[in-house]
Amino acid sequence: MSSSFSETEIQIAKELKRLGIALEPKRGRYLSSRHCPEGCIEIAPQVFMIIDPLETQKDAIWLPTFDELLELAKKSDMSFSFITDFIHRRRFADRNEREGLMQAFIEKLR
């Protein structure tokens, strides 16, 4: 899975955080912040990878991978049919499925 996050995905991740989807710091997860948080390395401007999980990283914005979103969907009882219908109906399958899955969470949480 690509670790490249678009500006749109970063904005969607901010909305997910506002709606209650929080970062649980784990090694290898991605986050967004203005400055490089302690225990992280910079991957791209305002995108960092957690190398050493720390409690202070919980304030940053979690940038979930597609696989992390699928795991979260499973834990949230979001049905596979809802996900596939949402992604195809909104034509995310033609471009960015991760962004589509993030948008599906926003729709479910509102």
N, C-alpha and C positions, 0 to 999 in steps of 0.2 A: 504494500500500500504506500502511496506517495505521502511524504511528510511535508509536501508543499501545500500551504494553506493560502487561499485567496483572501483578499480584503473583505469580500462578501462573507466568507465563512467565519472570519474573525468577528465581524459585526453580528452574525447569527449566534456565534458562541457567547457574545456579550448578552444577548437577549435570553439565551438558555440559562445563563447564570442568574439573570434577573428573575427568571421563572422558577429558580430553585435547583437547577442541575449544577452541582458543585464539584470542584476538583478534589479528588482523593489522591494526594501526591504518591506516585509510584515511579520507580526507575523506568525510563523509556517513554513516559507520557510527554505530550507536548502542551505548552501553555503560552499565553500571550501576556505581555507586560511591556510597559514603557522602557524599563531597564532590566538587565539580566539579573534575575533573582539568584540568591545564593544557592549553590548546589545544582546550577543549570549551565548549559552551554548554548550559545546562540546558533541557531540553524538558519535564520533569515531575519530581516528587520522585524523586531517585535515578536519573533517566534523563537521559543527556547525549548530544549529538551531537558527533562529532569535526569540528572546523573545521580544525585544524592537527595532522596526525598526528605523534605523538611516541613514541619508544621506551618512555617511562614509562607509556603508556596500556595496555601489554600486561598489566599487573597487574589491570586492571579486568575486569569480566564483560561479554563480548560479548553484545549483544542482536540477534541476526540477524533480518533481514527475511525474508519468505517467499521472495523471489527469491534471497537469499543462501543460504538453506537448500537450495533446489533446486540451485543451483550446487555447493554442498558435497556434496550427495547424488550428483550426477553424477561429481564427482571421486573420491568414495568408492565408486563402483560400486554404489550403492544403486539397485535397479531401480525403475522407475516403477510396476510392478505391486505391489511390496512397499509402496510409499508409498500408492498409492490403496487397496489392500486394508486397510492399517493405519488410514488416516484414516476410511474408511467403516465398518469393523468396530467401531471405537471411537466412532463417531458424531461425529467432529470436523467432518465436512462440514456438520453442522447448526449449528455454532457457530464454533469458532476453528481453522481449518486450520493456521495457523502453529504454534499450540500442539501440534496433532497431529503435525506434522512434527518438531518438537523432541522429542516423546515417542518417535517412531519411531527417531530417532538414539540415544536412550538405550537402547531395546530392542536395537538392532543392536550397540551398543558394550559391552553387559554380557555 
